[in-house]
Amino acid sequence: MNSTKNEKTVSIEPAAIRAWTEGRIIFIELTDGRIIGFPANRFKLLESASEEQLKEVSLRLDGYALRWESLDEDITVPGVAAGNFQLPYDIAAAS
């Protein structure tokens, strides 16, 4: 007789192990090996930040948050990985 077990699917939110910028694009490397990049203009405070200010990104909360101290801005890594941005993608600004 076959028995089945009820198995719970455990979802682990992604955390970042590294963050950096190239121009006006912010990149994060996740613990699962993915690298995600997003334009600064997807967030209100980052949109008007200089490239030098964008470079000041640091990881906080064991890699679950990005922090820009001089801008007083925090962004969650799981939110970015899920595509949750404050502003819509502006294709004209990207070109």
C-alpha positions in Angstrom: 0.0 0.0 0.0 1.4 3.4 -1.0 1.3 6.2 1.5 1.6 9.8 0.6 3.0 12.6 2.7 1.7 16.1 2.8 4.8 18.1 1.9 5.0 21.8 2.5 6.7 23.9 -0.1 9.0 26.2 1.6 9.6 29.5 -0.2 12.8 31.3 0.7 13.0 34.9 -0.2 16.2 35.8 -2.1 19.0 37.7 -0.4 21.8 39.6 -2.1 25.5 38.8 -1.6 26.8 41.7 -3.6 25.5 45.0 -5.0 27.1 47.5 -7.4 26.2 50.0 -10.1 27.3 50.5 -13.7 26.2 54.0 -14.8 22.6 54.4 -13.8 21.9 50.6 -13.5 21.9 48.9 -10.0 22.9 45.3 -10.0 22.5 42.7 -7.2 23.9 39.2 -7.1 21.6 36.8 -5.2 22.4 33.8 -3.1 20.8 31.6 -5.7 23.3 32.8 -8.4 21.0 35.1 -10.3 22.2 38.6 -11.1 19.4 41.2 -11.4 19.8 44.7 -12.8 17.3 47.6 -12.7 17.5 51.2 -13.8 17.7 53.8 -11.1 14.7 55.6 -12.6 12.4 52.9 -11.2 12.6 54.5 -7.8 11.7 58.1 -6.9 14.8 59.0 -4.8 17.3 57.1 -7.1 15.9 58.7 -10.2 17.3 62.1 -9.2 20.5 60.8 -7.6 23.9 61.3 -9.2 25.9 58.4 -10.4 28.3 59.0 -7.5 25.5 58.8 -5.0 24.2 55.6 -6.7 27.6 54.0 -6.2 27.2 54.3 -2.4 24.9 51.3 -2.3 25.4 48.9 0.5 23.8 45.7 1.7 21.8 45.6 5.0 19.7 43.2 6.9 21.9 40.2 5.9 21.4 41.0 2.2 17.6 41.5 2.3 17.9 45.3 1.8 19.8 47.8 -0.3 20.8 51.1 1.5 21.9 54.5 0.2 22.9 56.4 3.4 23.3 59.8 1.8 19.9 59.5 0.1 18.2 57.9 3.2 16.8 55.3 0.8 16.2 51.6 1.5 14.9 49.1 -1.0 14.1 45.4 -0.3 15.9 42.8 -2.3 12.9 40.4 -2.4 10.8 43.3 -3.7 13.3 44.0 -6.5 13.5 40.3 -7.3 9.7 40.1 -7.6 9.7 43.2 -9.9 8.1 45.6 -7.4 9.1 49.1 -8.4 7.8 52.5 -7.5 7.8 53.9 -11.0 6.9 52.4 -14.4 9.7 51.6 -16.8 10.4 54.6 -19.0 11.7 53.3 -22.3 12.6 56.9 -23.5 14.8 57.4 -20.5 16.6 54.1 -21.1 17.8 55.0 -24.5 
